[in-house]
């Protein structure tokens, strides 16, 4: 099975120059804890609710003036839509993360994939194994940890 077969396609992005308040409101409206950060049609980072908490709130940054770019993770790990779910499991386990953005071969964002997507659409136990691997590791400050 390919990543494109299980990924979520309707992904909202946030501009790098948006404020953290705008990002938090979008996360609340979308009921999500992660947003891909875009400049035009290119993925330039990932912003998590954990990034906002640790890199902004804990540092007393003003959510009305602090930009997404100031606290996002710029070193984005991703998968291509034509990679296999075996690649997905291996990457999530190796990187200790639960969600990855999905790009096409032109490196444009086409979706996001999570352990939940893997569990819901394959039902073969690989998601549970990956989750055990991710959960057993020390927390990271990576782009999609949490």
Secondary structure, 3 states (H helix, E strand, C coil): CEHHHCCECCCCEEECCCEHHHHHHHHHHHCCCEEEEEECCEEEEEEEHHHHHHHCHHHCCCCCCCEHHHHCECCCCEEECCCEHHHHHHHHHHHCCCEEEEECCCCEEEEEEEHHHHHHHHCCCHHHHHHHHHHCCCCCCCCCCC
